[in-house]
Amino acid sequence: MLLTIDIGNTNIKIGVYQGDELLAHWRMATERLKLADEYAVMIYNLFALGGLDVKQVQGCAISCVVPPLTNQFRVLSRNYLGVEPVIIGPGVASGLRYEIDTPDQLGADRVANSLAAFRRYGGPVIAIAFGTATAFDVITEAGVYIGGAIAPGIGISADALFRLAARLYQVELARPPQVIGKNTVHYMQSGLILGYAGLVEGLVRRMQAELGAPCTVVATGGLAEVIAGETDAITVVEPYLTLEGLKMIYDMNRPA
């Protein structure tokens, strides 16, 4: 079995593959001060709850955008799984070519998303990941990563609104009954959800104009389904896109 781990700023996504089949997947909150031993206990418990044997893990692929946790999960893989992990970063083959100024600074999760989107749907393709930040990644028909964009995520946009506006409060991030709200909850839901759909539409339209052609738009992440339901700019939602990309990159860099 292959263990794939995507460590984001807010959540850690974990997947277990047997060949090409995703046997199980879980999410947990990212806690920057936790140690390898503590995360190992959590993973062992998840395997037990899923009826899986952690001793059957023969490989591990990790993407991490939280630097303090990279080494903790490296230690976890070595000490508790007995395997040398493939950690996505500079020097690791990704199956893509890059035409950007700083390829070594590209987030590991974005590399995984870009590869999986291109392998699944060909190019040109835009991969959108709705996370703490919302990342747009553009890959050409020839498999060249040419750049993208980063916008504040819906969650942190909402948190800033609730925190800085004294008379506003937290609301569910869900579609309001109509665009023109009739109360404070619906005002905020309209701005956050429908307004964010407009942001996606605007960026996708401008990116396609620069590409000179329409393209497939693949979305992933916690609120991908919600936003995809409000715009036809998104072609398809792939909930496990990052985990699939990690598996693909592992296959290219499998330790001897």
N, C-alpha and C positions, 0 to 999 in steps of 0.2 A: 504494500500500500504506500501511497504518496501522501504526505501531509503538506498542505499549502496554507500559508499564514500571511494575511495582509494586515499590517499594523498601521492603522490610520490615527489621526489626531483624536478622534472621538471613539471609534470602535475598532475592535480587532475581529476580522473575519477569518474563519478557519474552515477548510474543506478537506475531506479525505477521499482520495481517488483510488479505485481499483481498476487499473487500465484506464479506459476513457470514461468509466462510470463514476459519477459523483455519489459516493455511498452515504455521506453525511455532511452537514454543514452547520456551523454555529456562529453566533456573534457574542462578544463580551465587551464590556466597557474598557477603554484604554486607561490604564493606571500607570503613570510614568515612574512611580517610586516602587512598584512591585519588583521583586527579584525573580530570577530564573526558577528557583525552587517553588515559589508561590504560583507562578504561571504553570509549572509542570503539574502541580496538584490539580489545578483547574482542568487542564487538558486530560489528565488521567481520568478524572471524574466524568468528563464529557464522553470519553470513549466508553467508559463503563455503562453510562446511561444509554448510549447508542448501541450497546451490545457488540462493541468492536474490541479487538485485542491490540493494544498499543504496541505490543511486541512484534506485530506484523508489519509495522512501519519500516520501510526500507529506504525511504528518501524524504527529504524535506526542502521545500522552496519557500523563501521568505521575501516579502517586500516590506519595507519599513520607512516611514517618513517621520519617525520619532527617534532621533539619534540615540538617546539614552537606552532605548529598548533593543537596539540592534544586537548589542553584545549579549544582553540577557537571553535573547532567543537563540543566539548562536550557542551559548552555554547549555541552554535547555536541550537543543537538538543533539549536541555531543554527549552530554552527561546522562540524559534520560531516554533518548531515542537510540543512541549509539550510531548516529549517522552524521556525516559532514554535510551541513546545509548548503544549498545554493542560495546566496543572498544577492538579490538583483541590485546591480550597480555598475559603475565603470569597470570594464574588463570582462563583463559577462555578456556573452552573445545573446542578442535579442531578436535576431531575424529581421531587423529593420535597418534601413540606412537613415542618416540624419542630416538635414540641411538647416541647422539652427546654430545660433552663436555659442550656446553653452550646453552641449548634449550631456556633459557630466553632471549638470545640475537638475536634470529632468527627474521628477519624482518616480520612484520605482513602480508605484501603482499605475502611473500614467503609461509607463513603458509596457506593463502587462496588459492594460486595457487596449492600447493601440495595437499591439500584436494580435490579441484575440479578435478584435473588431475586424482587422484586415484579413486574418486567416478565415474568419467565418463569412465575411461579406464581400471581400475584395475591396478594391479602391476605385475611385476616391471614396473615403469614408471619414466621418466625424464621430469620434467617441466622446460622449459626455458623461462625466462621473459626478453625481450629486452627493457630495459629502460635506465635511466641514467647510471646504471651499468647493465651488463647482468648476471643474476643469474641462476645457474643450481641447481635443487633440485632433489634428488633421493629418491624414495619411493619403498619399497620392495613389494613382492606379499602379505605379511602379513599386509601391511599398516603401516610399520615402516619407519619413516624418518631417513635415515642413513647419510645424509650429502649432500654436493654439492660443488659448486665452484662459485666464483665471478670474472668476467672479466670487464675491462673498457668497457663502452657502446660504440656503434659505433659513436654516436653523440659527446661524449667528446673526443674520439680518434681523430675524424676529427677536432674538435675545437683546440686541442693541436697542430695538424699538421699545421693548417692554422696560428695559433698564433705564433708559434716558428720558422717556416721556412719562412724567409723573402720574398722569391719569389713565395711562394705558396698562393693560394687564395681559398675562399669557392667554393665548387662545389655541384651540386645536388647529393644526396645519392641515386644513381640509377645504374643499371647494365650498364657497358660499352659494346660497340659492340663486343669486344673480350678481351681475357685475356692480350694479348700483346698489350698495348696501343700504339697509334701513336701520341698523343699529351698530354699536361700536364693534361688536364681535365680527359682524359681516363686513364692516369697513376694512378691518385689518386683514381678514381672510382674502378679500378681493385684492388688496394691494400686495399681499405676500404671495398668494398662489397664482392668481391671474396676472398680476404684475410680473411675476417671475417667468411665467409662460411667455409673456411679451419679450422679456430679456432674451430668452432662448431663441425665440423666433427671429429677433433682430440680429443676433450674432450669427446664427446659422445662415440667414439670408446674405449677410455681408461676406461670410466665409465662402459661400458658394459662388458669389459674384467674383471674388478674387480667384477662385479656382477656374472659373469660366464654364462650370458645368454643375448640374445637380448631383447630389451624392447621397448615399445611405447615411442615416444618422442613428447611431446606436447609443442607448442610454443605460446607465447602471447606477446603483446607489440607492440609499434609503427612500428618497422621495421621487425616484424616477417614474414610478407608476402614476403618482399623483399628477406630476407635471405633464407626462405623456398623454394623460386623459384630457388635457386642456389645449393641446396644440397638435396640428398635423405636421409640425416641423420634425418631430421625432418619428423615425421609421419603425423602430423595434426596441423593446426593453429586454435586456439580458441581465437578470439579477446576479449571476455568478461570473460575470465577464472577467473580473480581476483574477479570480481563482483559476479560471480556464487559462488565462494568460500566464499565470505562474506555472501551471503544469506544462504548457508549451515551452516556456523558457527552461524549465528543469530538464525536459527531454533533450534540449540542445546542449545542455551543460552538465549532463549526468556525471557525477564523480566516478572515476574508475573503480 
